[in-house]
Amino acid sequence: MATIYDVAARAGVSIATVSRVLHGKDHISEKTIRKVMQAVTELDYSPQMGAQMLSGGTARNILVILPLHPVNAPACLSGIDTAARANGYNILIGYSDLVGNTRIRLDELIASNLIAGVICQVYSEKLLDMPEIPFVAIGENPTVRCSYSVISNDRYGTGQLTKELVRRGRKRFAYVSSTTDFAYEYSFFIHERKAGMVNALQESGLPYDPGLSASFVVQNERNYEEMFEKVSGYAVQIAAMPEKARPDAIICAYDYVAMVMINALKQLGIRVPEDIAVTGFDNDTVCVLTSPAIATVASSYGEIGRQAAEMLFTLIGGKEPEEPHLLVDPEVILRASAE
């Protein structure tokens, strides 16, 4: 059964162009119209086949765009799917790099009239505020503000984690992050998580010494040898300090940094958590595979996905959400690395 994609490939044009021809849009050359219609005839393509995916003239599909390495995608998709099924919609899944290079294909998919709205983990202005279709961002980057978004309240999560460590007697805190050169400007969550720690210390009446913290730029966040080399350099500096000057708690921007930090400290004879507590963020699988197990913060991605889908269906229905920007509180998970 031929699809609009087959017609576009046979005619040597974009899907958007095929859609414009079939819908009788203006400003299309006669040559292009002939090529498209010839492809339609040769492939025996019927636009009504696409209409099988429509109900009452409205598409019953939503597109979910995730980054190429979506750590929390399963939970997020589960939440979206739950809401979609309840509202009679299907979900289509696409992937994008950090700079939003999906936009060209997205334009074509919108033109095919097979999707009613988009949920996207936004990093780039290329994917923002498409006037032609309802759009909700998850994991929003505040530097490229969206009209509608549902995100994890990372500042709150790290703040709660910090307060718990303070209750357990920790007083000197450091914040350690790592990101790639390419992703640095998009890594707003790194700054939000740090702000949560700093604010919690202020509320607890404890000072924050920026000189104890560190931020690393690596070529690949999953290149553990490179990350270990840089984190080890930081650990050596910590080990060289007088014990009373060292941090007694290191909050890491995410779990992989915490994993590497624990290993680096252990190699230098610094005990975790007896000498220094180490925590992460994301509740990745490595948390329970590391010794000691890593205390962390778990974003409620299932709830984020569900809320984003509900917001999208409100927009599809022609209404404005009561709150266009929702924050979903994460959960602190305490494990041995913070005892």
C-alpha angles and dihedrals in degrees: 000000000000121000134199087260090059091050092050092049093048093047094043094234137109125274088245090058092051089051092050092050093048091048093049096243121174130246097048119129121243089238092057092046091053092049093050095045091047089054090048090053096044093049094040088231118180119197087208089071088069088048089066085077092054131081122202089346092304124109114245095205132089124198120227115198117196133178119266092256103038105180094181099031098116094057093042093049091048091057092046092048092050091055093041094054091048089054096043098254136129125217128229118198128217134168131223136187120238095272097053101251089160090080096092093053089042091057089054094048091050089051090055089065093226098118129061099194147349135238112192139175094230127213103146140052087232089078100041134115101344104195092203096064140023110267135188125184126214121192087021121198106224091210088069100040119210127205092231128024146156116201142164115265093233094166090059092046096053090042092056091046091051092050090051091052090049090053087054091056104264114144111164113062133190129187119211125187137172132192141153126268088241096051101036098100090049095049096095090145089069089063094041092054092048091049089054091056095045093048092049091051091051091050089050092051094245126133124240118218109200089196090073093058130080141192124201131198114209133178093234126016090211093051095102095181091060092043092046091052092054096040090047089056089055091047090052089055090051092048091052092057122092107265093246091055096050122097112257091202129041116191111198124205091235141358100265091059089049091051092052091043093054092051092047093050093047091054088056093051095255111138123226118239099356094065102017130011114220125197137178140195132238101041092245121179091260089071093076095035094059125083112256097029111247123251108221149155120260118208113217095240094163090058091042090055093046094048092047091052093048089050090050093051089051089055092045087054090058096252133118118243115245088236117025094193117045127187118203115202116232126218128248112230113197119206139162097287090070102041 
